[in-house]
Structure formats: C-alpha cells, structure tokens
Amino acid sequence: MVGDMGIFKRSRGGASAAAAVSAFWEQWPDLREQLENAGETVPDGPRERLDALVRAIHPELAWEADAERRVLTLTGGGLAEPRGAAERWRKKRPKRDTWTFHAARQADPEALSGRLAFGDHEFDLSYVKLGMRVDSARARVDISAYHPDFLFVDEDVRLKVAFRVLDLALGEDDVARWIGDVSLAVEPPIDSLPPSLLASVVEQIAEPFKQGAWLTGEGRTPRGHPAHLAVRFPLHRQDHPLCDVHVALTLPYAHSNPDLLPVEPSASALRRAEAELESLPGAVLALRETGDGRRVLHFYADPDAGALPALDQFAASWPEGRARVESRLDPAWQTLAPYRT
C-alpha cells in the first residue's frame, strides 16, 4: 500500500505465503520420517509432496535434502526475491528437531573434490579451474569457469556446473554478495586457481568493507536544482533477508540556501534524524536523496519487526514541515537497482 503516512499492510500474497509455511511444518513430521527411511533416493510420493509444499511458499524455491546428515535446505538459486520467503520458512522451524534447516545452500568445500551429475554426464569437480579477476571498486570477483568436459555439454549445463561449484566454495549467499560476472571457458584461464582458493580471495576483498561506507554523488533534481545522493555500499540483500518492503521517508526542511540545499539549523536536524533512524530495528537505511527543499530517506524494512509504524510516528513528529511515508513490497530491491553494482 502506498499512501501518506500509511502503515504497510500485508498483501494477500504475504498471507498465502504464511499459510504455506504453516502447512509445510504441519506436514514435516511425516515427511521427515519418509526421508529418513528412503535412503539416497527419495520416492516419488514424498518428493512430489515436498515440491508442492515448497513451491506454495514461493514458486522459485527448490529443496535439497541430505537424510544422512539430516539437513534440509531451501534454495532460491541466489535470486533476491525468494530469499526472504526461505528465511521466513526457516524462522518457523521446530525448535527441537533432529534436522538442521537452511534458507540457502551452504558452503561445502570437501565436495569440491567429489563428482557432480547433470543429466547423463558426471563431472569430476577436481578438474574445475577458475579464473578470478578482482574488481575492488565494485567489491566483486568476476569468474571464468573451466572444466575439460565443458566441450561435451551445452551452455545451460556448463552454467549449472559453474554455479554449483561456486555454491560449494562459498555458499549461496556469499556468491550473491561477492561474485560478479560469471563466464565459461573451454580452455583453462590464464593464472587459473582451484575453487578451494576462492573463499580466501573473497575474504580479502570483503575485509575493507566490514564497516560499510557511503558512496556520494551529485546530480540535478527534476526542477533543475542541485541534488546530493548517498548510497550505502556495499549493501547486500542477503544480509537483510526479511526486509521485503521499500519505505521512502520524505522530510522537508525549513532552512535552505539559494540552491534549495539544507543549511543550519535544518542540516543538523537532518543529521540527527538520520542517526536516530539508522539504528531502527528491522530496517536498513539504503539511500538518501537531498534537493528541492527535502530529503528522502530510503529504507528496506521487515514488515513484521515494527519499523513501519515507527517511521510513521517519526514522520508525524517531524517539526519542519509535512513529512510523508510511502511503502510498497519490493522483495527483489528493484528500487535500488540503478544505484547498485
């Protein structure tokens, strides 16, 4: 729902997803028993039941079960939108269960020396080599993936193998956080390395960004006046999986220069507001835009964490003009797409 100072209301889709999560856990005890009795191959019956239950939570989710280790994983294949649905599923897990539940594929470096079957072809993963190009400005590692058997399979299979190797090396969430472009090679890339070293490369590029920073820039408002922009960097969807709602808080300021940018005492009031709201539970401040006598603070919020009514209350108490709150579902964080690497 979008409206002036309007608290976001859950859509019917959100209610349906919550019902689907409840239905999954209601049927889980029976499914767990069937999985534990199935061995390595899950029979069609429980497989089809699991498929239906998981897709009801989100159509782009899939599941992976390891009955020997008693691990069940939901995966959205690194996509942003189903990640939140998987996290809500995990949060509702039984508190005392013999299984472990993950909302994304976990790293499994030992499996990098194993074998992986896709269709009729089995890949010995010990032959995988990765070209790694670090892009420090984007805080990403671009990958060129090679396996000698890529010559014998189509591009779709090659990509599946490459991304599964990256998931095994880093885990699905860190692939989404730190991996940039992924290309395929039919010859070993120059200076290629085994996938087992990818985690150490990612650790090196991630280290400078542990505290986070703001990237700033300048532009023009639609009215032609100067505008100042600041974007939190890096900002990863996977670090805030429950924050599905985009909220824009517009704060007018009473004191400005001829370019309609804030001056004292409004400048200090805006800094205090931002400092207060940055620590708001269940929300992350992602972007701020300043110009034409107003500052717009863009948040992503968990609709169940209380941040939305808190922002409404803050807007109602803003002393320098009529503040406005607009909110809408944006689980893929599309609003930030023009500002992200």
N, C-alpha and C positions, 0 to 999 in steps of 0.2 A: 504494500500500500504506500502510496506517495501522497504526502499532504503536509501542510504547515503544522509543525509541532505534533505530528501524528505518530503514535507508537506503532511500530510494525506489528502486524497481525500475521500469524502463521497461515500460509495458504493451504488449500485443501490437499495439495500435493505433499506438503510437510506432514499433515495429519495422516495421510495414507502411508508415508514412509515410516512414521512412528508405529502405526498399526502393523506394518510389515515386519518391523524389528521385533515387536512383541510376539507376532506369530512365529517368527523364527525360533526365539528362545523357548516358546511353549513346546515346540516340536523337537528341540535339540536333544533332550534325554533319549528319546527313541532313536534319533539319527546317530547319536554318539555310539550307542550300543551296536547299531548296524555297521558303522565304520570300523569299530574295534574288532568285529567278527569277520570283516570282509577280507583282511589280508591286504596285499598290494593292489588288487583290482577292485574298485568299488562297483557293486552290481548296479544294473540299470535302474532298479527301483529307487534306492536311496540317492543315486546320482541325479535322477530326474527331479526328485523332491527337493534336493538342495539347490539345483539350478533354478527351480521356480521360486523358492523362498528368497534366494539371494537377488534374483532379478526384480522381485517385487520391492525390495529395498531400494535398488537403483538399477535401471536396465543395463548400465555399462559396468556393473560389478561382476566379477567372477570369483570362484573359490578354489582353494587348494588345500588338501588335507594330507597330513602325514600321521597315519594311525600309530605307527611305531613310536614316534616321538610325542604323539598326542598334541599335535599343533594344527590349528585351523586358521587359514589366512583368507581374508577378502582382499581382492586387488582390483583397482580401477585402471591398471596399466599405466600408472603415472599421470593420468588425467586429473585436472584440478577439481572438476565438479563432483565426481563420485567419491573423492577422498573424504569429504565431510560426512557423507552417508555411511561410509565404512567406519568412521570414528564413532558415530552415534551408535552403530551396531555394537562396536567393541565396548563402549561405556556401559551398555546394558547387560554385559555378560554375567553369568552366575558368579557370585563372589567365591564360592567354594566348589570349584570344578577341577577335575583331574586333567583337563586340557588347557593349553595356552592359546590365546586368541590374538591375532594381529590384524590391523587395519591396512596394512601394506606389506609387500614382500620384504623379508628381512635379508640382510647380507648373509652369505654362506660361503666364505672363501674356500673351505675344504672341497666344495662341489666343483670348483674351477678345474680340478684335475679329473673329474668324472666324465660321464657321457650324457648326451642330451639328444633325445629322439624327437624329430618333427616329421610326421607322416612316415614315409618309408625310409627316411635317411636318419642315420645316427651319427652324431658329431662327437669326436673325441676333443673335449674342450682344452686339453693340454696343448693343442696346436694353435689356439687362438693367440693372435698378436694384436696389440692396439697401438696405433699412432696417437699421441697425445699432444695437443697444442694448447698451451695455457693462454687464456685471454684475461689478463689481470684487470683490465678496465671493466669488463663485464662480469668478473668473478665467475668464469666458466672455463671448463675444459672441453675443447672440441675433439671429437673422437673419429678416427678412421679404423674400422674393424676389419680384420683379415682372418680367414680360415681357408686352408687349401681346398676344402670341399665346397666352397662357395661357387666354384666353377661348374658344379653339377646340380645346383638347385636354383630356383627362381629368386627374384629380388625380395619377395614377401617373406620367404623362409629365411633368407640372409638377415633381413632386418629383425625378425623374431629371435634368431640366434644371438645377434649382436646385443639386443636389449635385454635378453635373458642373462647374458654374460655380465652386462653392466649391473643388473639387479643383484646377481650373486656376489659381485665385487663390492658393491656399495650399499645395497638395499634400495628399494624403490623410491623412498623419499629423498635420499641423497642424490640419486640420479636426477630427480626433478629439480633439486636445489642447485646442483653444481655442474651438470653436464649440459653442454651447448649443442652444437650441430653434431649429428652422427652420420657419417658416410661409410660406404662399403668399399673394400679393396679386394682385388683378385690377385694382387701381389703384396708381399709384406711391406708395410710402410717404412720409410727411412726412419732409423732410430726407434723402431717399434719396441714395445715392452710387454711383458706378460700382464694379464689383467690383475694378477695378485698385487701389483705395484700401484694400481690406480688409486687405492684408498690413501696412500701416503702422498700422492700428488695432490689429491683433493684437499687433504688436511693442510698442506702448505698454502693453497690459495684461499682457504677458508679462514685461516688464522688472523689475517689483518681485519676481518670483518666481524669478529666475535662481538664487538661492542656496537656495531652498526653505525651508520652515519647518515647525513642528509646531503643529497645532491641538489644544488640550487641552479636556477636559470632565470632568464628574463624573457619577456615577450610583450605582447600587446593585448589589451582587452578588446572585446568586440566594438567598443566605443573609441578605440584608438589610443587609449591611455597606457602608460607603462604597467606591466604586471610582473610580479615576482612569484616564482614557483619553487617548491622544495619537495623532493620525493625521498622517502626513506629507502636506504639502499645498504645491503641487499634486503629484499623483502620477499619471503618465500611463503607461498600458500600452505605448504606442508607444516610450517611452524604454527599455524593457526587454523587447524582443520575444521573447527566448529564455527568459524567466522564466515557465515554464508551471506550476510546481509551488508550491503553497502549503505552507509549513512553519511549524508552531507550536512554538516552543521554550518550555516551561514551567519557570521557575526558582523553586523555593520559597525563601523567605528565613527565616532563623532569628530575626531580631530585629524585632519589630513593636510598635506601640502598641495601646491597647485596641480601636481600630477595625480592627486587623489590617492596617494600612498599614506600610511599612518604615521603620525608624529605623536610626541608626548602630549598628554598623558595616555592617549589611546594605545600607543606602541607598547607601553608597559602592561596595560590591561590585557592586551592580546597575548603577550608572553606569559603572563600569569595564568590565563585561561588555558593555554596550550600545556603548560607544566602540570596543571591540575588534571587535565583530561588525558594526558599521556599514560597515567597510571590507572586509568579506568579498567576495572576487572572485566574480562570477557570481550575486550575490544582492542584494536591496534590502530593507531593513527598512521596513515599511509602517505598522505599527500596534503599539502596546503597551497592554496592559491590566494594571492593578495592583489587587489586592484579595484578601481572604481568605487572606493569607499567601503569595501567589505573584504573580509577574509573567510574563505571556505575551507573548513577542515574536513577531510575525507577519512572516514573510519571504515573498518570492517569489523562486524560485531557478531557474537554468538547470540541469537535471538532468545536463548533461554538463560542468559547469565545476568540480566538486569542492567546491561549497559544502555539499552534503548530508552527506558524510562528515565535513567539518569541524565542522558543527553537532552531529553525533553525538558526536564526540570532545570538543567543548566541554561537552556535557551530561554525559558520563561523568566529567569532571574537576570539575564544579561542587561546591563544598565544603559548601553549606548545606542539603543535602537531596537527595532523589532527583529529578533533573531528567528531563524527558520530551520526546521529539521525535515529532511526528506530521506526516505529509506525505501529500499527495494531489494528483492532477492537477487544476488549476483554470485552464486557459488563458484563460478569459474573466474571471478575477479576481472571481468571484462572491462570495467571502468578504468582499471589501471593499465590496460594493455598498451595504450600509446606512450606510457612513461616507463615501461619495463624493458629490460634487455631480452 
